[in-house]
């Protein structure tokens, strides 16, 4: 039984490995204040900070888009990119690393980003296989817990979130600008993809990461999600998203304790009350796949 939504889902994750066509993709630049810009293209949302002492980019999307991304960054500021910080190892966030590194950027990421990018990884739930990256695409500066950058009066800190969307995640906090780029710890318009099988991810880790990020935030904080439009300023989207994750996780956990099978739990639709708020049309991850992700995470 291959439902249409699952089929569409498989296409999204198989295509990047084969011949995804990037020819029609344009990079859209959205200024959000404080010299910070979000670039939408294909793959993870990019953050660009044009600071007094240089240019920092968060994530690099897919390699075929690097020229278009470079053009967009040049329109923001004449400077070249000094640092690329990866929020995690997935190819839709690190695919351009090699190109930006060749252009002189230093690639910075959690130590496990380097480890995961260096090996072949197969994720059965998503039917996706990633081959080892070339040496030039790997991070050259890595950290285990956190790392800070200082530019003018801005302090930028990438903090590791253990066993969350993957085991390689970091969220990036721009203290003075009050912006937090969450990478794939936060999704808008879709339930989250969490790599619970072989990517080292857990629902609990995502819940913990969101709690940590909220401690840094206030009513003026601009969160940036890894996929989808950026949420409204403030903490309410992240709080609601966190409440959804907790509720679905608790519900699925009780159903597992009652002895229900994965199929029975999916049929019971534990996400139903949240579908309207977190499922846009064409969402990456539908309710059934998300329930499967939570089930696998809690059954480990
Ligand atoms: Zn990801």
Boltz pocket constraint, residues with backbone or C-beta under 6 A from the ligand:
constraints:
  - pocket:
      binder: B
      contacts: [[A, 88], [A, 90], [A, 165], [A, 184], [A, 193]]
      max_distance: 6.0
